[in-house]
Structures are given as structure tokens and as C-alpha cells.
Amino acid sequence: MSEAHHKAQLDARGLFCPMPILKASSLMETLKTGEQLEVLADDPAAPSDFAAFSKRTGHPLREHTENAGIYRFVLEHK
């Protein structure tokens, strides 16, 4: 990820649907165009939830990785 982008972070581990999306949505509202939000989550539904959130809101999902049951998403404010 480029360091030129402001990066907000959300640790949503231990939270289950719909809380990671609700918290991410609130944080996205505080960002400016081009700024990014990094989210960590461990809810098995998170990959499909964040893909749907990105499609619905138009905020591009720039990164999505998984390591040992921890999902990492990077969303960019449109």
C-alpha cells in the first residue's frame, strides 16, 4: 500500500455480522476521497460481506488477504 494514502484502521476481530460492516461504514464516512481504511476481521462471513459492501457503496476493495483465519481488507474512499 502506498504511504501517500492516509490509512485509517479498524480492528473488528471478535465482532460478527453486521458489526464489522457497520463500524467500517462509519469510519469510511470520515475519510476523504483516495484515503484508505484497513480492516482486520475474523468473522467467516467477512469476505462476502466486504465484497458486497464495496459493490454497494462503490468504495473499491483494494486488498483482501487471509492468514490463519484473520482477514485483512483495504477499502478506498471513492
C-alpha positions in Angstrom: 0.0 0.0 0.0 1.3 3.4 -0.9 2.3 5.5 2.1 0.9 8.5 0.2 -2.6 7.4 1.2 -3.9 8.2 4.7 -4.7 4.9 6.3 -7.4 4.5 9.0 -7.5 1.2 10.8 -10.3 -0.8 12.3 -9.7 -3.9 14.4 -13.0 -5.8 14.0 -11.7 -9.1 15.3 -14.2 -10.7 17.7 -17.1 -8.9 16.1 -19.7 -10.7 13.9 -22.0 -9.6 11.2 -23.2 -6.9 10.9 -20.8 -5.1 13.3 -17.6 -5.1 11.1 -19.5 -3.6 8.2 -21.4 -1.0 10.4 -18.1 0.1 12.0 -16.3 0.2 8.7 -19.1 2.2 7.1 -19.0 4.8 9.9 -15.2 5.2 9.5 -15.5 5.5 5.7 -17.7 8.5 6.2 -14.8 10.3 8.0 -12.4 9.7 5.1 -11.7 11.9 2.1 -11.5 10.6 -1.5 -8.5 8.4 -2.0 -7.9 7.7 1.7 -8.0 4.1 2.8 -9.4 2.0 5.6 -7.6 -1.1 6.7 -9.9 -3.6 8.4 -8.9 -6.8 10.3 -11.7 -9.3 10.9 -12.1 -12.9 11.9 -15.8 -13.4 11.1 -16.0 -16.1 8.4 -18.7 -14.1 6.7 -16.4 -11.0 6.4 -15.1 -11.8 2.8 -18.5 -11.9 1.3 -19.8 -9.0 3.5 -16.9 -6.7 2.5 -17.2 -7.6 -1.2 -20.9 -6.8 -1.1 -20.2 -3.6 0.8 -17.6 -2.5 -1.8 -20.1 -3.2 -4.6 -23.0 -1.5 -2.9 -21.1 1.7 -1.9 -18.6 2.0 -4.8 -15.6 2.1 -2.4 -13.0 -0.1 -4.1 -11.7 -3.1 -2.2 -8.0 -2.6 -2.9 -6.7 -5.6 -1.0 -8.1 -8.7 0.6 -5.9 -11.3 2.3 -6.4 -14.1 4.8 -3.8 -15.5 7.2 -4.7 -18.1 9.9 -8.3 -17.1 10.0 -7.7 -13.3 10.1 -9.0 -11.4 7.1 -7.4 -8.1 6.1 -9.3 -5.7 3.8 -8.2 -2.4 2.4 -11.0 -0.2 1.2 -10.5 3.1 -0.6 -12.9 6.0 -0.2 -14.4 6.8 -3.6 
